[in-house]
Amino acid sequence: MSLPSGVGTEVLRRATLHDNTGYNTILSGSTGHVYVIVSLIFCNNTGTTYGCAIRVNDGTNNIELTTTGGQSVAPYETYVWNDRFIIEEDDDLLVTNDHADGDWYLTYIDQHLA
């Protein structure tokens, strides 16, 4: 995979998951693209504290970005991950939460290599 050379496009995008439960893919890599993850926001829409977690599957391995137990999120609170990282062609960005009443909002830069 080559790095962007100034030729191609960069577009700010978003993805969402509503009422997520279990590990689900919020963004999948695609040939000819590099994705700069800008921010992931999780909203706990319940009256109970629950956990959430983030991982990247690199095509072979699950790479944990949060601790194994996940991040504890208080009732009706949000958790914000704003450390930037990239995913590329064979990667999948996965998120999980411990209940079915949680929402995820992802912002990222899609760099399409020409």
TORLODO-885418 format. One record per atom (N, C-alpha, C, CB): x, y, z; atom name. Coordinates in steps of 0.001 Angstrom, whole numbers, always signed. Glycine has a CB too. Layout:
REM residues N
<rec east="X" north="Y" up="Z" atomo="CA"/>
...
This chain:
REM residues 114
<rec east="+850" north="-1176" up="+0" atomo="N"/>
<rec east="+0" north="+0" up="+0" atomo="CA"/>
<rec east="+890" north="+1231" up="+0" atomo="C"/>
<rec east="-964" north="+2" up="+1219" atomo="CB"/>
<rec east="+589" north="+2173" up="-848" atomo="N"/>
<rec east="+1365" north="+3408" up="-903" atomo="CA"/>
<rec east="+629" north="+4521" up="-168" atomo="C"/>
<rec east="+1639" north="+3817" up="-2366" atomo="CB"/>
<rec east="+1364" north="+5525" up="+246" atomo="N"/>
<rec east="+780" north="+6665" up="+934" atomo="CA"/>
<rec east="+236" north="+7654" up="-86" atomo="C"/>
<rec east="+1816" north="+7342" up="+1853" atomo="CB"/>
<rec east="-708" north="+8496" up="+334" atomo="N"/>
<rec east="-1233" north="+9493" up="-593" atomo="CA"/>
<rec east="-122" north="+10371" up="-1146" atomo="C"/>
<rec east="-2285" north="+10354" up="+95" atomo="CB"/>
<rec east="-188" north="+10689" up="-2424" atomo="N"/>
<rec east="+857" north="+11457" up="-3093" atomo="CA"/>
<rec east="+408" north="+12874" up="-3407" atomo="C"/>
<rec east="+1281" north="+10760" up="-4366" atomo="CB"/>
<rec east="-758" north="+13260" up="-2935" atomo="N"/>
<rec east="-1307" north="+14554" up="-3301" atomo="CA"/>
<rec east="-2316" north="+14406" up="-4430" atomo="C"/>
<rec east="-190" north="+15515" up="-3706" atomo="CB"/>
<rec east="-2319" north="+13259" up="-5101" atomo="N"/>
<rec east="-3280" north="+12980" up="-6154" atomo="CA"/>
<rec east="-4378" north="+12129" up="-5535" atomo="C"/>
<rec east="-2611" north="+12262" up="-7385" atomo="CB"/>
<rec east="-5611" north="+12473" up="-5760" atomo="N"/>
<rec east="-6725" north="+11743" up="-5175" atomo="CA"/>
<rec east="-7640" north="+12705" up="-4451" atomo="C"/>
<rec east="-6228" north="+10649" up="-4220" atomo="CB"/>
<rec east="-8426" north="+12180" up="-3522" atomo="N"/>
<rec east="-9375" north="+13017" up="-2810" atomo="CA"/>
<rec east="-9338" north="+12737" up="-1317" atomo="C"/>
<rec east="-10777" north="+12803" up="-3350" atomo="CB"/>
<rec east="-9741" north="+13708" up="-547" atomo="N"/>
<rec east="-9971" north="+13562" up="+884" atomo="CA"/>
<rec east="-11366" north="+14088" up="+1179" atomo="C"/>
<rec east="-8884" north="+14318" up="+1725" atomo="CB"/>
<rec east="-12175" north="+13241" up="+1812" atomo="N"/>
<rec east="-13549" north="+13619" up="+2118" atomo="CA"/>
<rec east="-13830" north="+13303" up="+3575" atomo="C"/>
<rec east="-14555" north="+12889" up="+1189" atomo="CB"/>
<rec east="-14423" north="+14252" up="+4297" atomo="N"/>
<rec east="-14846" north="+14031" up="+5667" atomo="CA"/>
<rec east="-16174" north="+13287" up="+5638" atomo="C"/>
<rec east="-14966" north="+15376" up="+6450" atomo="CB"/>
<rec east="-16243" north="+12171" up="+6364" atomo="N"/>
<rec east="-17450" north="+11333" up="+6345" atomo="CA"/>
<rec east="-17851" north="+10960" up="+7770" atomo="C"/>
<rec east="-17219" north="+10052" up="+5498" atomo="CB"/>
<rec east="-19017" north="+10314" up="+7864" atomo="N"/>
<rec east="-19484" north="+9802" up="+9144" atomo="CA"/>
<rec east="-20176" north="+8457" up="+8936" atomo="C"/>
<rec east="-20441" north="+10810" up="+9823" atomo="CB"/>
<rec east="-20239" north="+7696" up="+10036" atomo="N"/>
<rec east="-20980" north="+6438" up="+10055" atomo="CA"/>
<rec east="-21649" north="+6332" up="+11420" atomo="C"/>
<rec east="-20039" north="+5198" up="+9773" atomo="CB"/>
<rec east="-22764" north="+5620" up="+11487" atomo="N"/>
<rec east="-23491" north="+5477" up="+12740" atomo="CA"/>
<rec east="-23953" north="+4033" up="+12943" atomo="C"/>
<rec east="-24690" north="+6428" up="+12769" atomo="CB"/>
<rec east="-24143" north="+3678" up="+14196" atomo="N"/>
<rec east="-24806" north="+2423" up="+14574" atomo="CA"/>
<rec east="-25820" north="+2771" up="+15649" atomo="C"/>
<rec east="-23772" north="+1330" up="+15082" atomo="CB"/>
<rec east="-27078" north="+2430" up="+15421" atomo="N"/>
<rec east="-28151" north="+2700" up="+16379" atomo="CA"/>
<rec east="-28543" north="+1412" up="+17091" atomo="C"/>
<rec east="-29379" north="+3323" up="+15671" atomo="CB"/>
<rec east="-28747" north="+1500" up="+18386" atomo="N"/>
<rec east="-29137" north="+337" up="+19205" atomo="CA"/>
<rec east="-28203" north="-845" up="+18977" atomo="C"/>
<rec east="-30581" north="-78" up="+18892" atomo="CB"/>
<rec east="-26918" north="-561" up="+18958" atomo="N"/>
<rec east="-25911" north="-1603" up="+18759" atomo="CA"/>
<rec east="-25856" north="-2545" up="+19956" atomo="C"/>
<rec east="-24533" north="-978" up="+18518" atomo="CB"/>
<rec east="-25557" north="-3809" up="+19700" atomo="N"/>
<rec east="-25249" north="-4763" up="+20757" atomo="CA"/>
<rec east="-24272" north="-5777" up="+20185" atomo="C"/>
<rec east="-26544" north="-5461" up="+21305" atomo="CB"/>
<rec east="-23274" north="-6165" up="+20961" atomo="N"/>
<rec east="-22236" north="-7075" up="+20475" atomo="CA"/>
<rec east="-21283" north="-6350" up="+19547" atomo="C"/>
<rec east="-22858" north="-8276" up="+19758" atomo="CB"/>
<rec east="-20217" north="-7054" up="+19112" atomo="N"/>
<rec east="-19259" north="-6447" up="+18183" atomo="CA"/>
<rec east="-19857" north="-6363" up="+16790" atomo="C"/>
<rec east="-17946" north="-7249" up="+18149" atomo="CB"/>
<rec east="-19876" north="-5162" up="+16240" atomo="N"/>
<rec east="-20352" north="-4926" up="+14884" atomo="CA"/>
<rec east="-19389" north="-3993" up="+14162" atomo="C"/>
<rec east="-21781" north="-4335" up="+14896" atomo="CB"/>
<rec east="-19318" north="-4152" up="+12855" atomo="N"/>
<rec east="-18440" north="-3324" up="+12032" atomo="CA"/>
<rec east="-19109" north="-1986" up="+11777" atomo="C"/>
<rec east="-18099" north="-4027" up="+10697" atomo="CB"/>
<rec east="-18408" north="-903" up="+12124" atomo="N"/>
<rec east="-18911" north="+437" up="+11842" atomo="CA"/>
<rec east="-18247" north="+1005" up="+10585" atomo="C"/>
<rec east="-18669" north="+1369" up="+13047" atomo="CB"/>
<rec east="-17047" north="+444" up="+10216" atomo="N"/>
<rec east="-16364" north="+874" up="+8992" atomo="CA"/>
<rec east="-15474" north="-251" up="+8499" atomo="C"/>
<rec east="-15532" north="+2166" up="+9235" atomo="CB"/>
<rec east="-15566" north="-562" up="+7218" atomo="N"/>
<rec east="-14710" north="-1571" up="+6585" atomo="CA"/>
<rec east="-13780" north="-899" up="+5597" atomo="C"/>
<rec east="-15555" north="-2657" up="+5878" atomo="CB"/>
<rec east="-12516" north="-1312" up="+5624" atomo="N"/>
<rec east="-11545" north="-803" up="+4667" atomo="CA"/>
<rec east="-11897" north="-1217" up="+3254" atomo="C"/>
<rec east="-10151" north="-1285" up="+5017" atomo="CB"/>
<rec east="-11369" north="-482" up="+2299" atomo="N"/>
<rec east="-11658" north="-726" up="+897" atomo="CA"/>
<rec east="-10394" north="-455" up="+85" atomo="C"/>
<rec east="-12843" north="+159" up="+406" atomo="CB"/>
<rec east="-10198" north="-1215" up="-976" atomo="N"/>
<rec east="-9015" north="-1071" up="-1819" atomo="CA"/>
<rec east="-8870" north="+362" up="-2315" atomo="C"/>
<rec east="-9084" north="-2035" up="-3005" atomo="CB"/>
<rec east="-7655" north="+887" up="-2191" atomo="N"/>
<rec east="-7372" north="+2225" up="-2679" atomo="CA"/>
<rec east="-7760" north="+3346" up="-1727" atomo="C"/>
<rec east="-8062" north="+2426" up="-3959" atomo="CB"/>
<rec east="-8139" north="+2997" up="-491" atomo="N"/>
<rec east="-8550" north="+3999" up="+492" atomo="CA"/>
<rec east="-7738" north="+3849" up="+1771" atomo="C"/>
<rec east="-10057" north="+3878" up="+797" atomo="CB"/>
<rec east="-7474" north="+4970" up="+2412" atomo="N"/>
<rec east="-6949" north="+5023" up="+3771" atomo="CA"/>
<rec east="-7935" north="+5874" up="+4550" atomo="C"/>
<rec east="-5469" north="+5612" up="+3832" atomo="CB"/>
<rec east="-8328" north="+5414" up="+5738" atomo="N"/>
<rec east="-9297" north="+6132" up="+6549" atomo="CA"/>
<rec east="-8616" north="+6634" up="+7813" atomo="C"/>
<rec east="-10506" north="+5233" up="+6895" atomo="CB"/>
<rec east="-8678" north="+7934" up="+8032" atomo="N"/>
<rec east="-8161" north="+8538" up="+9256" atomo="CA"/>
<rec east="-9349" north="+8666" up="+10210" atomo="C"/>
<rec east="-7469" north="+9948" up="+8979" atomo="CB"/>
<rec east="-9305" north="+7910" up="+11294" atomo="N"/>
<rec east="-10381" north="+7962" up="+12272" atomo="CA"/>
<rec east="-10168" north="+9213" up="+13125" atomo="C"/>
<rec east="-10421" north="+6659" up="+13158" atomo="CB"/>
<rec east="-11162" north="+10085" up="+13117" atomo="N"/>
<rec east="-11064" north="+11356" up="+13831" atomo="CA"/>
<rec east="-11682" north="+11232" up="+15221" atomo="C"/>
<rec east="-11756" north="+12480" up="+13036" atomo="CB"/>
<rec east="-12876" north="+10635" up="+15304" atomo="N"/>
<rec east="-13576" north="+10553" up="+16577" atomo="CA"/>
<rec east="-14611" north="+9441" up="+16557" atomo="C"/>
<rec east="-14240" north="+11883" up="+16907" atomo="CB"/>
<rec east="-14743" north="+8759" up="+17697" atomo="N"/>
<rec east="-15802" north="+7780" up="+17923" atomo="CA"/>
<rec east="-16537" north="+8203" up="+19187" atomo="C"/>
<rec east="-15230" north="+6312" up="+18047" atomo="CB"/>
<rec east="-17850" north="+8316" up="+19103" atomo="N"/>
<rec east="-18656" north="+8696" up="+20255" atomo="CA"/>
<rec east="-19644" north="+7576" up="+20540" atomo="C"/>
<rec east="-19395" north="+10047" up="+20010" atomo="CB"/>
<rec east="-19699" north="+7157" up="+21816" atomo="N"/>
<rec east="-20691" north="+6176" up="+22254" atomo="CA"/>
<rec east="-21624" north="+6855" up="+23240" atomo="C"/>
<rec east="-20014" north="+4920" up="+22895" atomo="CB"/>
<rec east="-22928" north="+6678" up="+23064" atomo="N"/>
<rec east="-23931" north="+7234" up="+23966" atomo="CA"/>
<rec east="-24686" north="+6101" up="+24645" atomo="C"/>
<rec east="-24909" north="+8162" up="+23204" atomo="CB"/>
<rec east="-24623" north="+6067" up="+25978" atomo="N"/>
<rec east="-25362" north="+5086" up="+26770" atomo="CA"/>
<rec east="-26757" north="+5654" up="+27024" atomo="C"/>
<rec east="-24620" north="+4755" up="+28125" atomo="CB"/>
<rec east="-27768" north="+5068" up="+26387" atomo="N"/>
<rec east="-29141" north="+5562" up="+26475" atomo="CA"/>
<rec east="-29964" north="+4855" up="+27539" atomo="C"/>
<rec east="-29819" north="+5415" up="+25146" atomo="CB"/>
<rec east="-29300" north="+4329" up="+28577" atomo="N"/>
<rec east="-30001" north="+3589" up="+29620" atomo="CA"/>
<rec east="-29753" north="+4224" up="+30985" atomo="C"/>
<rec east="-29560" north="+2118" up="+29628" atomo="CB"/>
<rec east="-30472" north="+3745" up="+31980" atomo="N"/>
<rec east="-30308" north="+4207" up="+33345" atomo="CA"/>
<rec east="-29304" north="+3391" up="+34134" atomo="C"/>
<rec east="-31618" north="+4187" up="+34043" atomo="CB"/>
<rec east="-28527" north="+2545" up="+33460" atomo="N"/>
<rec east="-27551" north="+1665" up="+34106" atomo="CA"/>
<rec east="-26181" north="+1867" up="+33474" atomo="C"/>
<rec east="-27985" north="+181" up="+33998" atomo="CB"/>
<rec east="-25122" north="+1743" up="+34272" atomo="N"/>
<rec east="-23768" north="+1814" up="+33742" atomo="CA"/>
<rec east="-23474" north="+578" up="+32901" atomo="C"/>
<rec east="-22742" north="+1951" up="+34883" atomo="CB"/>
<rec east="-22940" north="+792" up="+31704" atomo="N"/>
<rec east="-22565" north="-299" up="+30815" atomo="CA"/>
<rec east="-21196" north="-24" up="+30217" atomo="C"/>
<rec east="-23615" north="-490" up="+29703" atomo="CB"/>
<rec east="-20618" north="-1066" up="+29641" atomo="N"/>
<rec east="-19309" north="-936" up="+29010" atomo="CA"/>
<rec east="-19408" north="-857" up="+27499" atomo="C"/>
<rec east="-18426" north="-2094" up="+29400" atomo="CB"/>
<rec east="-18356" north="-284" up="+26900" atomo="N"/>
<rec east="-18229" north="-268" up="+25450" atomo="CA"/>
<rec east="-16761" north="-521" up="+25116" atomo="C"/>
<rec east="-18733" north="+1093" up="+24839" atomo="CB"/>
<rec east="-16494" north="-996" up="+23907" atomo="N"/>
<rec east="-15120" north="-1310" up="+23512" atomo="CA"/>
<rec east="-14945" north="-1090" up="+22015" atomo="C"/>
<rec east="-14758" north="-2766" up="+23890" atomo="CB"/>
<rec east="-13676" north="-884" up="+21631" atomo="N"/>
<rec east="-13315" north="-607" up="+20244" atomo="CA"/>
<rec east="-12170" north="-1525" up="+19851" atomo="C"/>
<rec east="-12924" north="+890" up="+20046" atomo="CB"/>
<rec east="-12241" north="-2087" up="+18636" atomo="N"/>
<rec east="-11147" north="-2912" up="+18125" atomo="CA"/>
<rec east="-11035" north="-2756" up="+16623" atomo="C"/>
<rec east="-11355" north="-4389" up="+18492" atomo="CB"/>
<rec east="-9857" north="-3070" up="+16104" atomo="N"/>
<rec east="-9620" north="-3110" up="+14669" atomo="CA"/>
<rec east="-9243" north="-4540" up="+14317" atomo="C"/>
<rec east="-8501" north="-2095" up="+14233" atomo="CB"/>
<rec east="-9915" north="-5110" up="+13328" atomo="N"/>
<rec east="-9486" north="-6399" up="+12795" atomo="CA"/>
<rec east="-8634" north="-6100" up="+11582" atomo="C"/>
<rec east="-10707" north="-7330" up="+12433" atomo="CB"/>
<rec east="-7364" north="-6555" up="+11613" atomo="N"/>
<rec east="-6423" north="-6237" up="+10532" atomo="CA"/>
<rec east="-6455" north="-7253" up="+9398" atomo="C"/>
<rec east="-5021" north="-6149" up="+11083" atomo="CB"/>
<rec east="-7522" north="-8030" up="+9332" atomo="N"/>
<rec east="-7651" north="-9066" up="+8314" atomo="CA"/>
<rec east="-7307" north="-10433" up="+8872" atomo="C"/>
<rec east="-6764" north="-8753" up="+7124" atomo="CB"/>
<rec east="-6552" north="-10449" up="+9969" atomo="N"/>
<rec east="-6151" north="-11692" up="+10615" atomo="CA"/>
<rec east="-6385" north="-11654" up="+12119" atomo="C"/>
<rec east="-4692" north="-11979" up="+10330" atomo="CB"/>
<rec east="-6059" north="-10520" up="+12742" atomo="N"/>
<rec east="-6088" north="-10405" up="+14208" atomo="CA"/>
<rec east="-7021" north="-9293" up="+14655" atomo="C"/>
<rec east="-4680" north="-10151" up="+14757" atomo="CB"/>
<rec east="-7606" north="-9501" up="+15839" atomo="N"/>
<rec east="-8349" north="-8430" up="+16493" atomo="CA"/>
<rec east="-7375" north="-7635" up="+17346" atomo="C"/>
<rec east="-9526" north="-8991" up="+17355" atomo="CB"/>
<rec east="-7242" north="-6363" up="+17055" atomo="N"/>
<rec east="-6364" north="-5467" up="+17794" atomo="CA"/>
<rec east="-7251" north="-4626" up="+18708" atomo="C"/>
<rec east="-5502" north="-4563" up="+16825" atomo="CB"/>
<rec east="-7110" north="-4821" up="+20020" atomo="N"/>
<rec east="-7944" north="-4112" up="+20988" atomo="CA"/>
<rec east="-7427" north="-2685" up="+21174" atomo="C"/>
<rec east="-7969" north="-4863" up="+22344" atomo="CB"/>
<rec east="-8307" north="-1708" up="+21032" atomo="N"/>
<rec east="-7939" north="-317" up="+21263" atomo="CA"/>
<rec east="-8374" north="+154" up="+22639" atomo="C"/>
<rec east="-8547" north="+573" up="+20197" atomo="CB"/>
<rec east="-9289" north="-560" up="+23275" atomo="N"/>
<rec east="-9683" north="-296" up="+24649" atomo="CA"/>
<rec east="-9377" north="-1546" up="+25458" atomo="C"/>
<rec east="-11196" north="+99" up="+24753" atomo="CB"/>
<rec east="-9402" north="-1443" up="+26772" atomo="N"/>
<rec east="-9100" north="-2592" up="+27618" atomo="CA"/>
<rec east="-10082" north="-3720" up="+27374" atomo="C"/>
<rec east="-9117" north="-2194" up="+29086" atomo="CB"/>
<rec east="-9698" north="-4929" up="+27734" atomo="N"/>
<rec east="-10527" north="-6111" up="+27498" atomo="CA"/>
<rec east="-11927" north="-5938" up="+28065" atomo="C"/>
<rec east="-9874" north="-7343" up="+28106" atomo="CB"/>
<rec east="-12036" north="-5350" up="+29248" atomo="N"/>
<rec east="-13346" north="-5145" up="+29867" atomo="CA"/>
<rec east="-14119" north="-3990" up="+29275" atomo="C"/>
<rec east="-13185" north="-4923" up="+31328" atomo="CB"/>
<rec east="-13475" north="-3215" up="+28424" atomo="N"/>
<rec east="-14141" north="-2076" up="+27805" atomo="CA"/>
<rec east="-14131" north="-850" up="+28699" atomo="C"/>
<rec east="-15561" north="-2436" up="+27454" atomo="CB"/>
<rec east="-14699" north="+196" up="+28184" atomo="N"/>
<rec east="-14800" north="+1472" up="+28893" atomo="CA"/>
<rec east="-16146" north="+1535" up="+29586" atomo="C"/>
<rec east="-14618" north="+2679" up="+27923" atomo="CB"/>
<rec east="-16170" north="+1797" up="+30883" atomo="N"/>
<rec east="-17412" north="+1910" up="+31631" atomo="CA"/>
<rec east="-18045" north="+3278" up="+31366" atomo="C"/>
<rec east="-17163" north="+1701" up="+33148" atomo="CB"/>
<rec east="-19333" north="+3267" up="+30999" atomo="N"/>
<rec east="-20036" north="+4509" up="+30674" atomo="CA"/>
<rec east="-21257" north="+4618" up="+31589" atomo="C"/>
<rec east="-20459" north="+4549" up="+29156" atomo="CB"/>
<rec east="-21332" north="+5705" up="+32354" atomo="N"/>
<rec east="-22423" north="+5931" up="+33301" atomo="CA"/>
<rec east="-23757" north="+6103" up="+32582" atomo="C"/>
<rec east="-22132" north="+7160" up="+34162" atomo="CB"/>
<rec east="-24872" north="+5973" up="+33320" atomo="N"/>
<rec east="-26194" north="+6149" up="+32713" atomo="CA"/>
<rec east="-26337" north="+7494" up="+32013" atomo="C"/>
<rec east="-27272" north="+6010" up="+33767" atomo="CB"/>
<rec east="-26874" north="+7464" up="+30806" atomo="N"/>
<rec east="-27164" north="+8654" up="+30006" atomo="CA"/>
<rec east="-25938" north="+9541" up="+29791" atomo="C"/>
<rec east="-28255" north="+9458" up="+30668" atomo="CB"/>
<rec east="-24776" north="+8923" up="+29728" atomo="N"/>
<rec east="-23517" north="+9632" up="+29490" atomo="CA"/>
<rec east="-22919" north="+9184" up="+28167" atomo="C"/>
<rec east="-22517" north="+9390" up="+30647" atomo="CB"/>
<rec east="-21854" north="+9877" up="+27735" atomo="N"/>
<rec east="-21168" north="+9522" up="+26502" atomo="CA"/>
<rec east="-19702" north="+9247" up="+26785" atomo="C"/>
<rec east="-21315" north="+10636" up="+25454" atomo="CB"/>
<rec east="-19114" north="+8451" up="+25903" atomo="N"/>
<rec east="-17682" north="+8180" up="+25907" atomo="CA"/>
<rec east="-17154" north="+8647" up="+24556" atomo="C"/>
<rec east="-17366" north="+6645" up="+26167" atomo="CB"/>
<rec east="-16073" north="+9421" up="+24562" atomo="N"/>
<rec east="-15504" north="+9944" up="+23324" atomo="CA"/>
<rec east="-14080" north="+9443" up="+23172" atomo="C"/>
<rec east="-15543" north="+11491" up="+23303" atomo="CB"/>
<rec east="-13805" north="+8787" up="+22039" atomo="N"/>
<rec east="-12449" north="+8375" up="+21663" atomo="CA"/>
<rec east="-12033" north="+9336" up="+20565" atomo="C"/>
<rec east="-12377" north="+6845" up="+21183" atomo="CB"/>
<rec east="-11026" north="+10189" up="+20838" atomo="N"/>
<rec east="-10592" north="+11119" up="+19800" atomo="CA"/>
<rec east="-9091" north="+11056" up="+19543" atomo="C"/>
<rec east="-10979" north="+12525" up="+20178" atomo="CB"/>
<rec east="-8471" north="+9908" up="+19854" atomo="N"/>
<rec east="-7089" north="+9658" up="+19446" atomo="CA"/>
<rec east="-7132" north="+9198" up="+17991" atomo="C"/>
<rec east="-6383" north="+8583" up="+20377" atomo="CB"/>
<rec east="-6424" north="+9871" up="+17140" atomo="N"/>
<rec east="-6471" north="+9543" up="+15710" atomo="CA"/>
<rec east="-5659" north="+8289" up="+15418" atomo="C"/>
<rec east="-5946" north="+10719" up="+14865" atomo="CB"/>
<rec east="-6167" north="+7500" up="+14474" atomo="N"/>
<rec east="-5480" north="+6326" up="+13964" atomo="CA"/>
<rec east="-6021" north="+6054" up="+12574" atomo="C"/>
<rec east="-5668" north="+5088" up="+14905" atomo="CB"/>
<rec east="-5396" north="+5139" up="+11849" atomo="N"/>
<rec east="-5862" north="+4842" up="+10495" atomo="CA"/>
<rec east="-6286" north="+3392" up="+10383" atomo="C"/>
<rec east="-4774" north="+5153" up="+9467" atomo="CB"/>
<rec east="-7171" north="+3140" up="+9440" atomo="N"/>
<rec east="-7423" north="+1782" up="+8968" atomo="CA"/>
<rec east="-7259" north="+1819" up="+7457" atomo="C"/>
<rec east="-8860" north="+1258" up="+9392" atomo="CB"/>
<rec east="-6953" north="+656" up="+6897" atomo="N"/>
<rec east="-6742" north="+577" up="+5458" atomo="CA"/>
<rec east="-7463" north="-607" up="+4870" atomo="C"/>
<rec east="-5266" north="+495" up="+5138" atomo="CB"/>
<rec east="-7056" north="-1033" up="+3699" atomo="N"/>
<rec east="-7767" north="-1976" up="+2829" atomo="CA"/>
<rec east="-8416" north="-3171" up="+3508" atomo="C"/>
<rec east="-6841" north="-2476" up="+1831" atomo="CB"/>
<rec east="-7661" north="-3962" up="+4257" atomo="N"/>
<rec east="-8198" north="-5197" up="+4826" atomo="CA"/>
<rec east="-8716" north="-5040" up="+6242" atomo="C"/>
<rec east="-7151" north="-6256" up="+4806" atomo="CB"/>
<rec east="-8732" north="-3822" up="+6760" atomo="N"/>
<rec east="-9119" north="-3587" up="+8149" atomo="CA"/>
<rec east="-10622" north="-3375" up="+8293" atomo="C"/>
<rec east="-8374" north="-2384" up="+8702" atomo="CB"/>
<rec east="-11122" north="-3755" up="+9465" atomo="N"/>
<rec east="-12493" north="-3446" up="+9865" atomo="CA"/>
<rec east="-12439" north="-2779" up="+11234" atomo="C"/>
<rec east="-13394" north="-4736" up="+9895" atomo="CB"/>
<rec east="-13181" north="-1708" up="+11402" atomo="N"/>
<rec east="-13304" north="-1036" up="+12689" atomo="CA"/>
<rec east="-14578" north="-1552" up="+13348" atomo="C"/>
<rec east="-13331" north="+533" up="+12528" atomo="CB"/>
<rec east="-14414" north="-2186" up="+14529" atomo="N"/>
<rec east="-15538" north="-2794" up="+15226" atomo="CA"/>
<rec east="-15763" north="-2114" up="+16564" atomo="C"/>
<rec east="-15307" north="-4292" up="+15423" atomo="CB"/>
<rec east="-17026" north="-1999" up="+16946" atomo="N"/>
<rec east="-17398" north="-1426" up="+18231" atomo="CA"/>
<rec east="-18403" north="-2349" up="+18908" atomo="C"/>
<rec east="-17984" north="+5" up="+18059" atomo="CB"/>
<rec east="-18447" north="-2297" up="+20236" atomo="N"/>
<rec east="-19414" north="-3095" up="+20987" atomo="CA"/>
<rec east="-19861" north="-2334" up="+22213" atomo="C"/>
<rec east="-18820" north="-4455" up="+21388" atomo="CB"/>
<rec east="-21019" north="-2699" up="+22712" atomo="N"/>
<rec east="-21499" north="-2235" up="+23996" atomo="CA"/>
<rec east="-22307" north="-3356" up="+24627" atomo="C"/>
<rec east="-22343" north="-937" up="+23852" atomo="CB"/>
<rec east="-22469" north="-3274" up="+25954" atomo="N"/>
<rec east="-23036" north="-4373" up="+26740" atomo="CA"/>
<rec east="-24561" north="-4458" up="+26734" atomo="C"/>
<rec east="-22577" north="-4251" up="+28138" atomo="CB"/>
<rec east="-25241" north="-3620" up="+25994" atomo="N"/>
<rec east="-26701" north="-3609" up="+25990" atomo="CA"/>
<rec east="-27177" north="-3137" up="+24622" atomo="C"/>
<rec east="-27266" north="-2695" up="+27127" atomo="CB"/>
<rec east="-28476" north="-3246" up="+24400" atomo="N"/>
<rec east="-29005" north="-2933" up="+23068" atomo="CA"/>
<rec east="-29496" north="-1499" up="+22935" atomo="C"/>
<rec east="-30128" north="-3870" up="+22736" atomo="CB"/>
<rec east="-29218" north="-652" up="+23902" atomo="N"/>
<rec east="-29697" north="+728" up="+23803" atomo="CA"/>
<rec east="-28515" north="+1689" up="+23868" atomo="C"/>
<rec east="-30715" north="+1042" up="+24930" atomo="CB"/>
<rec east="-27605" north="+1521" up="+22915" atomo="N"/>
<rec east="-26444" north="+2394" up="+22820" atomo="CA"/>
<rec east="-26212" north="+2787" up="+21370" atomo="C"/>
<rec east="-25193" north="+1710" up="+23403" atomo="CB"/>
<rec east="-25793" north="+4016" up="+21169" atomo="N"/>
<rec east="-25562" north="+4530" up="+19820" atomo="CA"/>
<rec east="-24098" north="+4906" up="+19636" atomo="C"/>
<rec east="-26462" north="+5745" up="+19541" atomo="CB"/>
<rec east="-23601" north="+4705" up="+18413" atomo="N"/>
<rec east="-22228" north="+5059" up="+18036" atomo="CA"/>
<rec east="-22262" north="+6060" up="+16899" atomo="C"/>
<rec east="-21415" north="+3803" up="+17629" atomo="CB"/>
<rec east="-21342" north="+7025" up="+16945" atomo="N"/>
<rec east="-21188" north="+8023" up="+15885" atomo="CA"/>
<rec east="-19700" north="+8140" up="+15576" atomo="C"/>
<rec east="-21797" north="+9418" up="+16306" atomo="CB"/>
<rec east="-19348" north="+7898" up="+14335" atomo="N"/>
<rec east="-17959" north="+7894" up="+13875" atomo="CA"/>
<rec east="-17754" north="+9021" up="+12876" atomo="C"/>
<rec east="-17585" north="+6529" up="+13241" atomo="CB"/>
<rec east="-16666" north="+9781" up="+13024" atomo="N"/>
<rec east="-16259" north="+10727" up="+11992" atomo="CA"/>
<rec east="-14872" north="+10319" up="+11514" atomo="C"/>
<rec east="-16268" north="+12206" up="+12526" atomo="CB"/>
<rec east="-14660" north="+10414" up="+10197" atomo="N"/>
<rec east="-13389" north="+9988" up="+9624" atomo="CA"/>
<rec east="-13120" north="+10717" up="+8315" atomo="C"/>
<rec east="-13381" north="+8472" up="+9398" atomo="CB"/>
<rec east="-11839" north="+10718" up="+7947" atomo="N"/>
<rec east="-11427" north="+11272" up="+6667" atomo="CA"/>
<rec east="-11143" north="+10101" up="+5741" atomo="C"/>
<rec east="-10174" north="+12210" up="+6813" atomo="CB"/>
<rec east="-11798" north="+10086" up="+4610" atomo="N"/>
<rec east="-11619" north="+9049" up="+3586" atomo="CA"/>
<rec east="-10632" north="+9595" up="+2552" atomo="C"/>
<rec east="-13001" north="+8646" up="+2911" atomo="CB"/>
<rec east="-9437" north="+9018" up="+2523" atomo="N"/>
<rec east="-8431" north="+9406" up="+1535" atomo="CA"/>
<rec east="-8450" north="+8360" up="+426" atomo="C"/>
<rec east="-6996" north="+9532" up="+2182" atomo="CB"/>
<rec east="-8925" north="+8771" up="-736" atomo="N"/>
<rec east="-8969" north="+7880" up="-1893" atomo="CA"/>
<rec east="-7701" north="+8100" up="-2710" atomo="C"/>
<rec east="-10253" north="+8130" up="-2761" atomo="CB"/>
<rec east="-6935" north="+7033" up="-2864" atomo="N"/>
<rec east="-5678" north="+7119" up="-3610" atomo="CA"/>
<rec east="-5960" north="+6955" up="-5076" atomo="C"/>
<rec east="-4665" north="+6059" up="-3134" atomo="CB"/>
<rec east="-5516" north="+7878" up="-5870" atomo="N"/>
<rec east="-5776" north="+7815" up="-7318" atomo="CA"/>
<rec east="-4666" north="+7099" up="-8039" atomo="C"/>
<rec east="-5947" north="+9214" up="-7900" atomo="CB"/>
